[in-house]
Amino acid sequence: MDSRAAPWPYADLDVAALRAGGHRPVPFREFVLKIHQRCNLACDYCYMYEHADQSWRERPRTMSDEVRDATLARIATHARTHDLSRVRIVLHGGEPLLYGPARLSSLVTAARSTLPCPVEFSMQTNGVLLTERTLAVLRTHGIAVGVSVDGTPAEHDRHRSFPSGKGSFGAVTRGLTLLQKPENQQVYGGLLCTVNASADPIACYQQLLEFAPPAIDLLLPHANWAAPPPEPVADWLIAVFDRWYGEKSPVRIRLFDDAIALVLGGAARGEQLGLSPSGVVVVESDGDIEQVDALKSAYPGACATGLNVLRDDFDPALDHPGIVARQIGRAALSDECLACPAVAFCGGGHYAHRYRPGAGFRNPSVYCADLQLFLRHVYDRVAADLNTLVGSSS
């Protein structure tokens, strides 16, 4: 394991003892491929380029065919070993559309001929390079497209600009206009919006709705106890939730769907709430096998496992303490979290947001207070509706 694996944040996690006690790892079902390491935007909050881990500088700009083929072979082995009925491959970056339509087509074709089970493809893009030609390729191969948009033109351009400083909202809008065309709606996956607590929450929400997304992901800015968020986010989330919930919007918002599912006793699908075990792994452009890349916001090497697809299968990564910690639920939480009645709902919050220098990840989320306020509000709204429903039927 190389020096970037930085094992000390997991020093109190004994994987062998957990295995002996009955822990069985959850196989990876989602593989995030960093097919292009660079980006054509310069977003000021980007965890990859603007935060602690700067390993992108040392990696190839583009994933080579050798690394691509090795990655697909390792995924196939993992799928056979664990008898997976389906896997998901997420094309990521940087900006994955810089990889080029022809290479995207080649990758998907190779994957579907190599893997022993069906594979679902998706992509997270800034939307600037969406063209008719590119969308034809994405449509042909069934690659679902998620586009990052941060609300109103002014707010979006303030944070998501080109390296020249020019805002990207106009270019993203052109791409989304193409994506909304009837023939392309089959690959329109939705929008990703990073929460900006200083912006008008309702104006942001209404702007996102104007793009007619089938789904919206609201992402809390990646922060931790060494680099806390600039301001609270609870009021922003509550305002948007109330508008969305009150309108009975058909647009799915995963954070809100997860919050409602959890207060009703169900499970979350995302990483920001709940204790569902993570089945996600990342492959960098040089073939390094890494943990979820949001950890780049914590410290240099936070994602590393010391493994690489050119020499290693994915199964050894299942025993990396960082991945184990994200699969063992309450056993990885701090005493403070375990004593909190909200833990069944928040699950300690996003793993990356728990990091504190010298104490690793066994801490409450840096958004702990916000999550408690937001989830209490969701609980009260849902409980009130259930009480009304029960009262009207009795």
Secondary structure, 3 states (H helix, E strand, C coil): CCHHHCCHHHCCCCHHHHHHCCCCCCCCCEEEEECECCCCCCCCCCCCCCCCCCHHHHCCCECCHHHHHHHHHHHHHHHHHCCCCCEEEEEECCCHHHHCHHHHHHHHHHHHHHCCCCEEEEEEECCCCCCHHHHHHHHHHCEEEEEECCCCHHHHHHHCECCCCCECHHHHHHHHHHHCCHHHHHHEEEEEEECCCCCCHHHHHHHHHHCCCCEEEEECCCCCCCCCCCCCCHHHHHHHHHHHHHCCCCCEEHHHHHHHHHHCCCCCCCCCCCCCCCCEEEECCCCEEECCHHHHHCCCCCCEEEEECCCCCCHHHHHCHHHHHCCCHHHHCCHHHHCCCCHHHHCCCCHHHHCECCCECCCCCCCHHHHHHHHHHHHHHHHHHHHHHHHHHC
